[in-house]
Amino acid sequence: MASRTTGIRGPGGLRVLDDAERAGVRPELLDVVEYRKSGLSLNSVIGCPLDCGYCVRHLFDNFAVKVPRAVVSARDAVAALTGHRFFRPHVTPVQLLNRATDPMLPAVKPHLFEVLQRLDERQLTNHVLVITRWRVDPADCAALNTLRHLKVTVLVTYSGIDDDRVEPVDSRIAAGSLRTAFEHADRYRVVLYWRPIVPGLNDTDTHLTWALDLSVYAHATVFTGLFYRDEIRDYYRANGLPEPYDDVARRKIFPERLEQRILAAASRRPAGSPLFRKTSCAVAHAHGTADYNGHYGIRELCSICPAAQQTRCAQAWNAPDPRAVTELADGLGGTLVAITDRAVVVDGLDEQRRYLMQHTLGFQVHDAARPHHPHRHGRADLGWPTRTEAS
């Protein structure tokens, strides 16, 4: 694999945006707490120099901002998170700095660790996800091991992409971080976040072998595809990058045939951590808990899960009381459509409110207008046998 970006320099701390700078930032980026499927996402830092072509920062007109800046202080960030109307102590899963920067950049680390420390001082036991593709060193691991209460998971993003037009960051950096984080893990857990896997870009047998070999340095491995939205396609076209798909999609694109090849390759490996289709499943397994997203209702998702993990999830998974679900949906401004043996189906609720319901109930909550088709695992229709616009 060719050597590419190997060093990022930054100041030892972060300056908070002044009023003039804030005026030039999209309002979504100034709202530092957003509910996503894997939890309330705290994004109190914006700006990243890593230049991954498929980055979601394109969706916020933020890709050109390379120098990290704090939107608010770490103290105010924690106050915004724990004071959010959807935050539930010990229940709500949390993601840190995963939308507009990388938490392990030198300039960002002090902010990250102050946020973690302040949350831990409150004796919260929530899941906290830290997602990075940059360097994790032994000192970082030592700091993580001082946290006494939070259930912290470091998810190391590794793609193996060797086209530096798409991903300038050498994947060997992530591979080294994975090994370091795993070897020093005590009070936290490590997940290999194998993504994005894209046909024709990083799906050769060699690429699959590289990633599966790395899975021995993780408590769990999750594999997933690419968010390919209009803004990302526009960037690809403007910069002459090879377009990975003929169309865009609201959900991640991960063709069925690619999954089959990965599972077949994994079945032949001599060792490695178990593979999962969903992030929360991998995180739950790493900590020995049941999946907080209630995926157990979608049984085909569990076909690759270890038996012990299926038992944990089965014991925690119960169909919710229809009266309680109706009251919860009504209170959030929506309507209960049905409770099936797979999911609660609601109408009139956006993603943030559905995710609140999902984590409160420990049961999948789906939008009636965007059904999840069996065996497609909540992914886009591209690359699957039958396409329907509703999904």
Buried (B, 14 or more C-beta within 10 A) or exposed (E): EEEBBEEBEBEEEBEBBEEEBBEEBEEBBBEBBBBBBBBBBBBBBBBBBBBBBBBBBBBBBBBEBEEBBBBBBBEBBBEBBBEBEBBEEEBBBBBBBBBBBBBBBBBBBBBBBBBBBBBBEEEBBBBBBBBBBBBBBEEBBEBBBEBEBBBBBBBBBBBBBBBBEBBBBBBBBBBBBBBBBBEBBEBBBBBBBBBBBBBEBBBEEEBBBBBBBBBBBBBBBBBBBBBBBEBBBEBBEEEEBEEBBEEBBEBBBBBBEBBEBBBEBBEEBEEBBBBBBBBBBBBBBBBEBBBBBBBBBBEEBBEBBBEEBBEBBEEBBEEBEEEEBBEBBEEBEBBBBEBEEBBBBBEBBEBBBBBBBBBBBBBBBBBBEEBBBEEBBBBBBBBBEEEEEEB
